[in-house]
Amino acid sequence: MPTFSAIIWFAFGLLIMRYVWKFGLGMLKSMTSTLPEPPPSGEMRRINVRYRCSVCGVEIRMVMAPDEDPPPPRHCLEDMDLVAPIE
Ligand SMILES: [Zn+2]
């Protein structure tokens, strides 16, 4: 059974989430307005590279990029490390 203080904290958390959500939406809008349009998919390069986060170890695969040597994505606020390209 949740205690009274737990309920207060839950409500407080909801408020913070709402605030973060609104803030994030605003960020997203300002980002989409300043970022250049992505090129049409015909101009995208098919690549097949893997990146690993040196902080938490997560690995991702990138299959499409505007050029063959895209800047590494970021995870845990760090640039991800390039793992050997997949043949
Ligand atoms: Zn990470």
PDB file of the backbone (N, CA, C, O) and the ligand in Angstrom, with CONECT records:
HET     ZN  A 101       1
ATOM      1  N   MET A   1       0.848  -1.200   0.000  1.00  0.00           N
ATOM      2  CA  MET A   1       0.000   0.000   0.000  1.00  0.00           C
ATOM      3  C   MET A   1       0.882   1.248   0.000  1.00  0.00           C
ATOM      4  O   MET A   1       1.731   1.396   0.878  1.00  0.00           O
ATOM      5  N   PRO A   2       0.698   2.141  -0.960  1.00  0.00           N
ATOM      6  CA  PRO A   2       1.589   3.315  -1.030  1.00  0.00           C
ATOM      7  C   PRO A   2       1.343   4.264   0.116  1.00  0.00           C
ATOM      8  O   PRO A   2       0.201   4.522   0.498  1.00  0.00           O
ATOM      9  N   THR A   3       2.406   4.769   0.647  1.00  0.00           N
ATOM     10  CA  THR A   3       2.271   5.761   1.711  1.00  0.00           C
ATOM     11  C   THR A   3       1.902   7.101   1.110  1.00  0.00           C
ATOM     12  O   THR A   3       1.961   7.300  -0.103  1.00  0.00           O
ATOM     13  N   PHE A   4       1.518   8.017   1.990  1.00  0.00           N
ATOM     14  CA  PHE A   4       1.113   9.339   1.529  1.00  0.00           C
ATOM     15  C   PHE A   4       2.277  10.048   0.827  1.00  0.00           C
ATOM     16  O   PHE A   4       2.094  10.682  -0.212  1.00  0.00           O
ATOM     17  N   SER A   5       3.468   9.932   1.406  1.00  0.00           N
ATOM     18  CA  SER A   5       4.611  10.629   0.821  1.00  0.00           C
ATOM     19  C   SER A   5       4.944  10.047  -0.547  1.00  0.00           C
ATOM     20  O   SER A   5       5.403  10.757  -1.442  1.00  0.00           O
ATOM     21  N   ALA A   6       4.705   8.731  -0.699  1.00  0.00           N
ATOM     22  CA  ALA A   6       4.956   8.119  -2.004  1.00  0.00           C
ATOM     23  C   ALA A   6       4.041   8.721  -3.059  1.00  0.00           C
ATOM     24  O   ALA A   6       4.449   8.962  -4.195  1.00  0.00           O
ATOM     25  N   ILE A   7       2.793   8.959  -2.661  1.00  0.00           N
ATOM     26  CA  ILE A   7       1.840   9.570  -3.604  1.00  0.00           C
ATOM     27  C   ILE A   7       2.289  10.984  -3.971  1.00  0.00           C
ATOM     28  O   ILE A   7       2.227  11.393  -5.130  1.00  0.00           O
ATOM     29  N   ILE A   8       2.741  11.713  -2.959  1.00  0.00           N
ATOM     30  CA  ILE A   8       3.233  13.081  -3.218  1.00  0.00           C
ATOM     31  C   ILE A   8       4.386  13.030  -4.215  1.00  0.00           C
ATOM     32  O   ILE A   8       4.427  13.807  -5.170  1.00  0.00           O
ATOM     33  N   TRP A   9       5.316  12.115  -3.987  1.00  0.00           N
ATOM     34  CA  TRP A   9       6.472  12.015  -4.873  1.00  0.00           C
ATOM     35  C   TRP A   9       6.050  11.600  -6.279  1.00  0.00           C
ATOM     36  O   TRP A   9       6.624  12.049  -7.271  1.00  0.00           O
ATOM     37  N   PHE A  10       5.058  10.751  -6.346  1.00  0.00           N
ATOM     38  CA  PHE A  10       4.565  10.313  -7.648  1.00  0.00           C
ATOM     39  C   PHE A  10       3.988  11.502  -8.415  1.00  0.00           C
ATOM     40  O   PHE A  10       4.277  11.685  -9.597  1.00  0.00           O
ATOM     41  N   ALA A  11       3.176  12.302  -7.738  1.00  0.00           N
ATOM     42  CA  ALA A  11       2.588  13.487  -8.370  1.00  0.00           C
ATOM     43  C   ALA A  11       3.687  14.458  -8.788  1.00  0.00           C
ATOM     44  O   ALA A  11       3.636  15.059  -9.861  1.00  0.00           O
ATOM     45  N   PHE A  12       4.668  14.593  -7.924  1.00  0.00           N
ATOM     46  CA  PHE A  12       5.783  15.466  -8.200  1.00  0.00           C
ATOM     47  C   PHE A  12       6.529  14.981  -9.457  1.00  0.00           C
ATOM     48  O   PHE A  12       6.893  15.769 -10.329  1.00  0.00           O
ATOM     49  N   GLY A  13       6.735  13.696  -9.515  1.00  0.00           N
ATOM     50  CA  GLY A  13       7.409  13.106 -10.676  1.00  0.00           C
ATOM     51  C   GLY A  13       6.628  13.347 -11.958  1.00  0.00           C
ATOM     52  O   GLY A  13       7.208  13.647 -13.001  1.00  0.00           O
ATOM     53  N   LEU A  14       5.303  13.215 -11.874  1.00  0.00           N
ATOM     54  CA  LEU A  14       4.464  13.463 -13.048  1.00  0.00           C
ATOM     55  C   LEU A  14       4.626  14.902 -13.532  1.00  0.00           C
ATOM     56  O   LEU A  14       4.715  15.169 -14.730  1.00  0.00           O
ATOM     57  N   LEU A  15       4.660  15.819 -12.566  1.00  0.00           N
ATOM     58  CA  LEU A  15       4.830  17.233 -12.914  1.00  0.00           C
ATOM     59  C   LEU A  15       6.154  17.443 -13.648  1.00  0.00           C
ATOM     60  O   LEU A  15       6.211  18.121 -14.674  1.00  0.00           O
ATOM     61  N   ILE A  16       7.206  16.853 -13.106  1.00  0.00           N
ATOM     62  CA  ILE A  16       8.530  16.993 -13.722  1.00  0.00           C
ATOM     63  C   ILE A  16       8.520  16.396 -15.124  1.00  0.00           C
ATOM     64  O   ILE A  16       9.075  16.971 -16.060  1.00  0.00           O
ATOM     65  N   MET A  17       7.872  15.221 -15.257  1.00  0.00           N
ATOM     66  CA  MET A  17       7.805  14.580 -16.570  1.00  0.00           C
ATOM     67  C   MET A  17       7.107  15.478 -17.577  1.00  0.00           C
ATOM     68  O   MET A  17       7.547  15.610 -18.720  1.00  0.00           O
ATOM     69  N   ARG A  18       6.015  16.095 -17.141  1.00  0.00           N
ATOM     70  CA  ARG A  18       5.294  17.004 -18.032  1.00  0.00           C
ATOM     71  C   ARG A  18       6.184  18.148 -18.478  1.00  0.00           C
ATOM     72  O   ARG A  18       6.202  18.534 -19.647  1.00  0.00           O
ATOM     73  N   TYR A  19       6.929  18.682 -17.504  1.00  0.00           N
ATOM     74  CA  TYR A  19       7.810  19.811 -17.790  1.00  0.00           C
ATOM     75  C   TYR A  19       8.888  19.382 -18.783  1.00  0.00           C
ATOM     76  O   TYR A  19       9.156  20.076 -19.763  1.00  0.00           O
ATOM     77  N   VAL A  20       9.500  18.232 -18.516  1.00  0.00           N
ATOM     78  CA  VAL A  20      10.564  17.730 -19.390  1.00  0.00           C
ATOM     79  C   VAL A  20      10.010  17.473 -20.794  1.00  0.00           C
ATOM     80  O   VAL A  20      10.660  17.775 -21.795  1.00  0.00           O
ATOM     81  N   TRP A  21       8.810  16.916 -20.850  1.00  0.00           N
ATOM     82  CA  TRP A  21       8.168  16.618 -22.126  1.00  0.00           C
ATOM     83  C   TRP A  21       7.985  17.900 -22.943  1.00  0.00           C
ATOM     84  O   TRP A  21       8.331  17.960 -24.123  1.00  0.00           O
ATOM     85  N   LYS A  22       7.429  18.928 -22.281  1.00  0.00           N
ATOM     86  CA  LYS A  22       7.214  20.201 -22.977  1.00  0.00           C
ATOM     87  C   LYS A  22       8.543  20.786 -23.434  1.00  0.00           C
ATOM     88  O   LYS A  22       8.677  21.267 -24.559  1.00  0.00           O
ATOM     89  N   PHE A  23       9.520  20.733 -22.534  1.00  0.00           N
ATOM     90  CA  PHE A  23      10.828  21.277 -22.839  1.00  0.00           C
ATOM     91  C   PHE A  23      11.437  20.520 -24.021  1.00  0.00           C
ATOM     92  O   PHE A  23      12.007  21.120 -24.932  1.00  0.00           O
ATOM     93  N   GLY A  24      11.306  19.203 -23.990  1.00  0.00           N
ATOM     94  CA  GLY A  24      11.839  18.365 -25.073  1.00  0.00           C
ATOM     95  C   GLY A  24      11.178  18.678 -26.395  1.00  0.00           C
ATOM     96  O   GLY A  24      11.847  18.746 -27.427  1.00  0.00           O
ATOM     97  N   LEU A  25       9.867  18.870 -26.374  1.00  0.00           N
ATOM     98  CA  LEU A  25       9.150  19.205 -27.608  1.00  0.00           C
ATOM     99  C   LEU A  25       9.660  20.521 -28.171  1.00  0.00           C
ATOM    100  O   LEU A  25       9.854  20.659 -29.379  1.00  0.00           O
ATOM    101  N   GLY A  26       9.876  21.488 -27.284  1.00  0.00           N
ATOM    102  CA  GLY A  26      10.393  22.779 -27.712  1.00  0.00           C
ATOM    103  C   GLY A  26      11.760  22.635 -28.344  1.00  0.00           C
ATOM    104  O   GLY A  26      12.047  23.233 -29.381  1.00  0.00           O
ATOM    105  N   MET A  27      12.617  21.818 -27.694  1.00  0.00           N
ATOM    106  CA  MET A  27      13.955  21.554 -28.222  1.00  0.00           C
ATOM    107  C   MET A  27      13.851  20.946 -29.607  1.00  0.00           C
ATOM    108  O   MET A  27      14.548  21.347 -30.539  1.00  0.00           O
ATOM    109  N   LEU A  28      12.958  19.963 -29.720  1.00  0.00           N
ATOM    110  CA  LEU A  28      12.786  19.251 -30.980  1.00  0.00           C
ATOM    111  C   LEU A  28      12.379  20.218 -32.082  1.00  0.00           C
ATOM    112  O   LEU A  28      12.898  20.161 -33.197  1.00  0.00           O
ATOM    113  N   LYS A  29      11.447  21.106 -31.757  1.00  0.00           N
ATOM    114  CA  LYS A  29      10.983  22.060 -32.751  1.00  0.00           C
ATOM    115  C   LYS A  29      12.109  22.980 -33.194  1.00  0.00           C
ATOM    116  O   LYS A  29      12.280  23.243 -34.384  1.00  0.00           O
ATOM    117  N   SER A  30      12.883  23.470 -32.216  1.00  0.00           N
ATOM    118  CA  SER A  30      13.958  24.382 -32.582  1.00  0.00           C
ATOM    119  C   SER A  30      15.026  23.639 -33.373  1.00  0.00           C
ATOM    120  O   SER A  30      15.666  24.213 -34.255  1.00  0.00           O
ATOM    121  N   MET A  31      15.219  22.349 -33.053  1.00  0.00           N
ATOM    122  CA  MET A  31      16.221  21.567 -33.781  1.00  0.00           C
ATOM    123  C   MET A  31      15.770  21.313 -35.210  1.00  0.00           C
ATOM    124  O   MET A  31      16.556  21.462 -36.145  1.00  0.00           O
ATOM    125  N   THR A  32      14.512  20.930 -35.386  1.00  0.00           N
ATOM    126  CA  THR A  32      14.046  20.613 -36.729  1.00  0.00           C
ATOM    127  C   THR A  32      14.028  21.861 -37.595  1.00  0.00           C
ATOM    128  O   THR A  32      14.149  21.771 -38.817  1.00  0.00           O
ATOM    129  N   SER A  33      13.878  23.032 -36.969  1.00  0.00           N
ATOM    130  CA  SER A  33      13.835  24.239 -37.782  1.00  0.00           C
ATOM    131  C   SER A  33      15.233  24.667 -38.211  1.00  0.00           C
ATOM    132  O   SER A  33      15.381  25.359 -39.218  1.00  0.00           O
ATOM    133  N   THR A  34      16.279  24.260 -37.448  1.00  0.00           N
ATOM    134  CA  THR A  34      17.625  24.690 -37.808  1.00  0.00           C
ATOM    135  C   THR A  34      18.377  23.632 -38.609  1.00  0.00           C
ATOM    136  O   THR A  34      19.281  23.956 -39.379  1.00  0.00           O
ATOM    137  N   LEU A  35      17.998  22.359 -38.425  1.00  0.00           N
ATOM    138  CA  LEU A  35      18.706  21.308 -39.147  1.00  0.00           C
ATOM    139  C   LEU A  35      18.358  21.355 -40.634  1.00  0.00           C
ATOM    140  O   LEU A  35      17.215  21.631 -40.999  1.00  0.00           O
ATOM    141  N   PRO A  36      19.346  21.084 -41.491  1.00  0.00           N
ATOM    142  CA  PRO A  36      19.039  21.031 -42.922  1.00  0.00           C
ATOM    143  C   PRO A  36      18.171  19.830 -43.228  1.00  0.00           C
ATOM    144  O   PRO A  36      18.181  18.840 -42.497  1.00  0.00           O
ATOM    145  N   GLU A  37      17.437  19.920 -44.289  1.00  0.00           N
ATOM    146  CA  GLU A  37      16.598  18.802 -44.711  1.00  0.00           C
ATOM    147  C   GLU A  37      17.484  17.603 -45.063  1.00  0.00           C
ATOM    148  O   GLU A  37      18.521  17.775 -45.703  1.00  0.00           O
ATOM    149  N   PRO A  38      17.092  16.397 -44.655  1.00  0.00           N
ATOM    150  CA  PRO A  38      17.872  15.238 -45.084  1.00  0.00           C
ATOM    151  C   PRO A  38      17.732  15.067 -46.592  1.00  0.00           C
ATOM    152  O   PRO A  38      16.672  15.344 -47.152  1.00  0.00           O
ATOM    153  N   PRO A  39      18.801  14.609 -47.256  1.00  0.00           N
ATOM    154  CA  PRO A  39      18.716  14.433 -48.703  1.00  0.00           C
ATOM    155  C   PRO A  39      17.709  13.351 -49.046  1.00  0.00           C
ATOM    156  O   PRO A  39      17.425  12.498 -48.204  1.00  0.00           O
ATOM    157  N   PRO A  40      17.163  13.355 -50.246  1.00  0.00           N
ATOM    158  CA  PRO A  40      16.239  12.288 -50.638  1.00  0.00           C
ATOM    159  C   PRO A  40      16.928  10.939 -50.551  1.00  0.00           C
ATOM    160  O   PRO A  40      18.145  10.848 -50.714  1.00  0.00           O
ATOM    161  N   SER A  41      16.165   9.903 -50.299  1.00  0.00           N
ATOM    162  CA  SER A  41      16.764   8.598 -50.010  1.00  0.00           C
ATOM    163  C   SER A  41      17.638   8.114 -51.164  1.00  0.00           C
ATOM    164  O   SER A  41      18.534   7.299 -50.947  1.00  0.00           O
ATOM    165  N   GLY A  42      17.403   8.591 -52.375  1.00  0.00           N
ATOM    166  CA  GLY A  42      18.236   8.195 -53.507  1.00  0.00           C
ATOM    167  C   GLY A  42      19.656   8.671 -53.365  1.00  0.00           C
ATOM    168  O   GLY A  42      20.577   8.072 -53.921  1.00  0.00           O
ATOM    169  N   GLU A  43      19.846   9.770 -52.607  1.00  0.00           N
ATOM    170  CA  GLU A  43      21.192  10.309 -52.443  1.00  0.00           C
ATOM    171  C   GLU A  43      21.884   9.762 -51.209  1.00  0.00           C
ATOM    172  O   GLU A  43      23.050  10.070 -50.962  1.00  0.00           O
ATOM    173  N   MET A  44      21.171   8.949 -50.426  1.00  0.00           N
ATOM    174  CA  MET A  44      21.783   8.381 -49.236  1.00  0.00           C
ATOM    175  C   MET A  44      22.667   7.211 -49.632  1.00  0.00           C
ATOM    176  O   MET A  44      22.394   6.495 -50.594  1.00  0.00           O
ATOM    177  N   ARG A  45      23.742   7.038 -48.856  1.00  0.00           N
ATOM    178  CA  ARG A  45      24.638   5.917 -49.104  1.00  0.00           C
ATOM    179  C   ARG A  45      24.223   4.745 -48.235  1.00  0.00           C
ATOM    180  O   ARG A  45      23.879   4.906 -47.064  1.00  0.00           O
ATOM    181  N   ARG A  46      24.264   3.559 -48.835  1.00  0.00           N
ATOM    182  CA  ARG A  46      24.050   2.360 -48.026  1.00  0.00           C
ATOM    183  C   ARG A  46      25.368   1.999 -47.392  1.00  0.00           C
ATOM    184  O   ARG A  46      26.348   1.719 -48.082  1.00  0.00           O
ATOM    185  N   ILE A  47      25.390   2.007 -46.091  1.00  0.00           N
ATOM    186  CA  ILE A  47      26.600   1.608 -45.386  1.00  0.00           C
ATOM    187  C   ILE A  47      26.221   0.505 -44.421  1.00  0.00           C
ATOM    188  O   ILE A  47      25.041   0.195 -44.258  1.00  0.00           O
ATOM    189  N   ASN A  48      27.194  -0.077 -43.792  1.00  0.00           N
ATOM    190  CA  ASN A  48      26.912  -1.134 -42.839  1.00  0.00           C
ATOM    191  C   ASN A  48      28.017  -1.126 -41.797  1.00  0.00           C
ATOM    192  O   ASN A  48      28.964  -1.909 -41.872  1.00  0.00           O
ATOM    193  N   VAL A  49      27.889  -0.256 -40.851  1.00  0.00           N
ATOM    194  CA  VAL A  49      28.920  -0.146 -39.828  1.00  0.00           C
ATOM    195  C   VAL A  49      28.291  -0.287 -38.453  1.00  0.00           C
ATOM    196  O   VAL A  49      27.101  -0.039 -38.260  1.00  0.00           O
ATOM    197  N   ARG A  50      29.114  -0.689 -37.516  1.00  0.00           N
ATOM    198  CA  ARG A  50      28.644  -0.848 -36.147  1.00  0.00           C
ATOM    199  C   ARG A  50      29.355   0.148 -35.248  1.00  0.00           C
ATOM    200  O   ARG A  50      30.534   0.450 -35.430  1.00  0.00           O
ATOM    201  N   TYR A  51      28.632   0.632 -34.309  1.00  0.00           N
ATOM    202  CA  TYR A  51      29.215   1.516 -33.313  1.00  0.00           C
ATOM    203  C   TYR A  51      28.943   0.953 -31.936  1.00  0.00           C
ATOM    204  O   TYR A  51      27.880   0.387 -31.677  1.00  0.00           O
ATOM    205  N   ARG A  52      29.908   1.113 -31.062  1.00  0.00           N
ATOM    206  CA  ARG A  52      29.722   0.646 -29.684  1.00  0.00           C
ATOM    207  C   ARG A  52      29.942   1.806 -28.735  1.00  0.00           C
ATOM    208  O   ARG A  52      30.869   2.601 -28.889  1.00  0.00           O
ATOM    209  N   CYS A  53      29.067   1.878 -27.754  1.00  0.00           N
ATOM    210  CA  CYS A  53      29.206   2.906 -26.721  1.00  0.00           C
ATOM    211  C   CYS A  53      30.255   2.425 -25.720  1.00  0.00           C
ATOM    212  O   CYS A  53      30.138   1.346 -25.139  1.00  0.00           O
ATOM    213  N   SER A  54      31.286   3.257 -25.535  1.00  0.00           N
ATOM    214  CA  SER A  54      32.362   2.840 -24.629  1.00  0.00           C
ATOM    215  C   SER A  54      31.935   2.957 -23.176  1.00  0.00           C
ATOM    216  O   SER A  54      32.611   2.434 -22.290  1.00  0.00           O
ATOM    217  N   VAL A  55      30.832   3.631 -22.918  1.00  0.00           N
ATOM    218  CA  VAL A  55      30.392   3.814 -21.532  1.00  0.00           C
ATOM    219  C   VAL A  55      29.518   2.642 -21.090  1.00  0.00           C
ATOM    220  O   VAL A  55      29.799   2.008 -20.073  1.00  0.00           O
ATOM    221  N   CYS A  56      28.462   2.351 -21.849  1.00  0.00           N
ATOM    222  CA  CYS A  56      27.522   1.322 -21.388  1.00  0.00           C
ATOM    223  C   CYS A  56      27.595   0.065 -22.244  1.00  0.00           C
ATOM    224  O   CYS A  56      26.960  -0.937 -21.914  1.00  0.00           O
ATOM    225  N   GLY A  57      28.358   0.095 -23.341  1.00  0.00           N
ATOM    226  CA  GLY A  57      28.567  -1.123 -24.117  1.00  0.00           C
ATOM    227  C   GLY A  57      27.500  -1.414 -25.150  1.00  0.00           C
ATOM    228  O   GLY A  57      27.564  -2.451 -25.809  1.00  0.00           O
ATOM    229  N   VAL A  58      26.522  -0.542 -25.317  1.00  0.00           N
ATOM    230  CA  VAL A  58      25.472  -0.806 -26.289  1.00  0.00           C
ATOM    231  C   VAL A  58      26.067  -0.706 -27.699  1.00  0.00           C
ATOM    232  O   VAL A  58      26.952   0.111 -27.955  1.00  0.00           O
ATOM    233  N   GLU A  59      25.577  -1.535 -28.586  1.00  0.00           N
ATOM    234  CA  GLU A  59      26.063  -1.522 -29.963  1.00  0.00           C
ATOM    235  C   GLU A  59      24.911  -1.233 -30.904  1.00  0.00           C
ATOM    236  O   GLU A  59      23.804  -1.739 -30.719  1.00  0.00           O
ATOM    237  N   ILE A  60      25.175  -0.421 -31.910  1.00  0.00           N
ATOM    238  CA  ILE A  60      24.151  -0.157 -32.912  1.00  0.00           C
ATOM    239  C   ILE A  60      24.741  -0.361 -34.291  1.00  0.00           C
ATOM    240  O   ILE A  60      25.961  -0.369 -34.454  1.00  0.00           O
ATOM    241  N   ARG A  61      23.895  -0.524 -35.270  1.00  0.00           N
ATOM    242  CA  ARG A  61      24.311  -0.707 -36.648  1.00  0.00           C
ATOM    243  C   ARG A  61      23.739   0.447 -37.461  1.00  0.00           C
ATOM    244  O   ARG A  61      22.553   0.760 -37.358  1.00  0.00           O
ATOM    245  N   MET A  62      24.572   1.065 -38.253  1.00  0.00           N
ATOM    246  CA  MET A  62      24.111   2.147 -39.108  1.00  0.00           C
ATOM    247  C   MET A  62      24.080   1.629 -40.542  1.00  0.00           C
ATOM    248  O   MET A  62      25.081   1.110 -41.035  1.00  0.00           O
ATOM    249  N   VAL A  63      22.960   1.764 -41.199  1.00  0.00           N
ATOM    250  CA  VAL A  63      22.827   1.193 -42.538  1.00  0.00           C
ATOM    251  C   VAL A  63      22.647   2.261 -43.606  1.00  0.00           C
ATOM    252  O   VAL A  63      22.734   1.954 -44.795  1.00  0.00           O
ATOM    253  N   MET A  64      22.400   3.497 -43.216  1.00  0.00           N
ATOM    254  CA  MET A  64      22.149   4.539 -44.197  1.00  0.00           C
ATOM    255  C   MET A  64      22.761   5.828 -43.687  1.00  0.00           C
ATOM    256  O   MET A  64      22.607   6.172 -42.515  1.00  0.00           O
ATOM    257  N   ALA A  65      23.454   6.541 -44.556  1.00  0.00           N
ATOM    258  CA  ALA A  65      24.048   7.809 -44.145  1.00  0.00           C
ATOM    259  C   ALA A  65      24.197   8.708 -45.360  1.00  0.00           C
ATOM    260  O   ALA A  65      24.250   8.225 -46.491  1.00  0.00           O
ATOM    261  N   PRO A  66      24.265  10.008 -45.133  1.00  0.00           N
ATOM    262  CA  PRO A  66      24.431  10.926 -46.275  1.00  0.00           C
ATOM    263  C   PRO A  66      25.770  10.732 -46.970  1.00  0.00           C
ATOM    264  O   PRO A  66      25.891  11.025 -48.160  1.00  0.00           O
ATOM    265  N   ASP A  67      26.783  10.242 -46.248  1.00  0.00           N
ATOM    266  CA  ASP A  67      28.054   9.934 -46.904  1.00  0.00           C
ATOM    267  C   ASP A  67      28.627   8.679 -46.281  1.00  0.00           C
ATOM    268  O   ASP A  67      28.087   8.148 -45.310  1.00  0.00           O
ATOM    269  N   GLU A  68      29.755   8.198 -46.863  1.00  0.00           N
ATOM    270  CA  GLU A  68      30.251   6.898 -46.430  1.00  0.00           C
ATOM    271  C   GLU A  68      30.998   6.949 -45.111  1.00  0.00           C
ATOM    272  O   GLU A  68      31.264   5.910 -44.508  1.00  0.00           O
ATOM    273  N   ASP A  69      31.337   8.141 -44.657  1.00  0.00           N
ATOM    274  CA  ASP A  69      32.068   8.243 -43.405  1.00  0.00           C
ATOM    275  C   ASP A  69      31.355   9.229 -42.487  1.00  0.00           C
ATOM    276  O   ASP A  69      31.860  10.320 -42.221  1.00  0.00           O
ATOM    277  N   PRO A  70      30.172   8.834 -42.004  1.00  0.00           N
ATOM    278  CA  PRO A  70      29.400   9.765 -41.177  1.00  0.00           C
ATOM    279  C   PRO A  70      30.045   9.954 -39.816  1.00  0.00           C
ATOM    280  O   PRO A  70      30.740   9.056 -39.341  1.00  0.00           O
ATOM    281  N   PRO A  71      29.838  11.090 -39.179  1.00  0.00           N
ATOM    282  CA  PRO A  71      30.341  11.257 -37.816  1.00  0.00           C
ATOM    283  C   PRO A  71      29.665  10.251 -36.896  1.00  0.00           C
ATOM    284  O   PRO A  71      28.492   9.929 -37.087  1.00  0.00           O
ATOM    285  N   PRO A  72      30.391   9.753 -35.903  1.00  0.00           N
ATOM    286  CA  PRO A  72      29.801   8.728 -35.024  1.00  0.00           C
ATOM    287  C   PRO A  72      28.634   9.282 -34.235  1.00  0.00           C
ATOM    288  O   PRO A  72      28.644  10.442 -33.823  1.00  0.00           O
ATOM    289  N   PRO A  73      27.624   8.445 -34.027  1.00  0.00           N
ATOM    290  CA  PRO A  73      26.510   8.881 -33.178  1.00  0.00           C
ATOM    291  C   PRO A  73      26.964   8.972 -31.736  1.00  0.00           C
ATOM    292  O   PRO A  73      28.046   8.498 -31.389  1.00  0.00           O
ATOM    293  N   ARG A  74      26.157   9.568 -30.910  1.00  0.00           N
ATOM    294  CA  ARG A  74      26.535   9.724 -29.506  1.00  0.00           C
ATOM    295  C   ARG A  74      25.608   8.909 -28.629  1.00  0.00           C
ATOM    296  O   ARG A  74      24.419   8.748 -28.908  1.00  0.00           O
ATOM    297  N   HIS A  75      26.191   8.404 -27.567  1.00  0.00           N
ATOM    298  CA  HIS A  75      25.415   7.666 -26.570  1.00  0.00           C
ATOM    299  C   HIS A  75      26.054   7.935 -25.229  1.00  0.00           C
ATOM    300  O   HIS A  75      27.278   8.027 -25.141  1.00  0.00           O
ATOM    301  N   CYS A  76      25.284   8.059 -24.215  1.00  0.00           N
ATOM    302  CA  CYS A  76      25.802   8.391 -22.888  1.00  0.00           C
ATOM    303  C   CYS A  76      26.662   9.647 -22.964  1.00  0.00           C
ATOM    304  O   CYS A  76      27.657   9.763 -22.248  1.00  0.00           O
ATOM    305  N   LEU A  77      26.288  10.577 -23.820  1.00  0.00           N
ATOM    306  CA  LEU A  77      26.975  11.858 -23.991  1.00  0.00           C
ATOM    307  C   LEU A  77      28.384  11.702 -24.536  1.00  0.00           C
ATOM    308  O   LEU A  77      29.164  12.653 -24.485  1.00  0.00           O
ATOM    309  N   GLU A  78      28.735  10.523 -25.062  1.00  0.00           N
ATOM    310  CA  GLU A  78      30.063  10.324 -25.633  1.00  0.00           C
ATOM    311  C   GLU A  78      29.918   9.882 -27.081  1.00  0.00           C
ATOM    312  O   GLU A  78      28.924   9.259 -27.456  1.00  0.00           O
ATOM    313  N   ASP A  79      30.924  10.213 -27.894  1.00  0.00           N
ATOM    314  CA  ASP A  79      30.940   9.674 -29.244  1.00  0.00           C
ATOM    315  C   ASP A  79      31.088   8.164 -29.167  1.00  0.00           C
ATOM    316  O   ASP A  79      31.854   7.653 -28.350  1.00  0.00           O
ATOM    317  N   MET A  80      30.358   7.451 -30.013  1.00  0.00           N
ATOM    318  CA  MET A  80      30.453   5.997 -29.988  1.00  0.00           C
ATOM    319  C   MET A  80      31.680   5.561 -30.770  1.00  0.00           C
ATOM    320  O   MET A  80      32.103   6.246 -31.701  1.00  0.00           O
ATOM    321  N   ASP A  81      32.258   4.414 -30.392  1.00  0.00           N
ATOM    322  CA  ASP A  81      33.432   3.877 -31.081  1.00  0.00           C
ATOM    323  C   ASP A  81      32.997   3.064 -32.276  1.00  0.00           C
ATOM    324  O   ASP A  81      32.012   2.327 -32.228  1.00  0.00           O
ATOM    325  N   LEU A  82      33.761   3.214 -33.362  1.00  0.00           N
ATOM    326  CA  LEU A  82      33.483   2.440 -34.562  1.00  0.00           C
ATOM    327  C   LEU A  82      33.987   1.012 -34.381  1.00  0.00           C
ATOM    328  O   LEU A  82      35.162   0.798 -34.086  1.00  0.00           O
ATOM    329  N   VAL A  83      33.110   0.051 -34.556  1.00  0.00           N
ATOM    330  CA  VAL A  83      33.511  -1.352 -34.541  1.00  0.00           C
ATOM    331  C   VAL A  83      33.796  -1.704 -36.003  1.00  0.00           C
ATOM    332  O   VAL A  83      33.337  -1.003 -36.905  1.00  0.00           O
ATOM    333  N   ALA A  84      34.539  -2.765 -36.245  1.00  0.00           N
ATOM    334  CA  ALA A  84      34.910  -3.128 -37.606  1.00  0.00           C
ATOM    335  C   ALA A  84      33.681  -3.173 -38.510  1.00  0.00           C
ATOM    336  O   ALA A  84      32.643  -3.713 -38.130  1.00  0.00           O
ATOM    337  N   PRO A  85      33.807  -2.592 -39.731  1.00  0.00           N
ATOM    338  CA  PRO A  85      32.663  -2.628 -40.652  1.00  0.00           C
ATOM    339  C   PRO A  85      32.294  -4.074 -41.002  1.00  0.00           C
ATOM    340  O   PRO A  85      33.160  -4.944 -41.084  1.00  0.00           O
ATOM    341  N   ILE A  86      31.032  -4.308 -41.200  1.00  0.00           N
ATOM    342  CA  ILE A  86      30.564  -5.641 -41.554  1.00  0.00           C
ATOM    343  C   ILE A  86      30.667  -5.806 -43.066  1.00  0.00           C
ATOM    344  O   ILE A  86      30.215  -4.944 -43.819  1.00  0.00           O
ATOM    345  N   GLU A  87      31.247  -6.885 -43.499  1.00  0.00           N
ATOM    346  CA  GLU A  87      31.360  -7.128 -44.948  1.00  0.00           C
ATOM    347  C   GLU A  87      30.065  -7.647 -45.494  1.00  0.00           C
ATOM    348  O   GLU A  87      29.962  -7.911 -46.693  1.00  0.00           O
TER     349      GLU A  87
HETATM  350 ZN    ZN A 101      25.815   4.334 -23.754  1.00  0.00          ZN2+
END
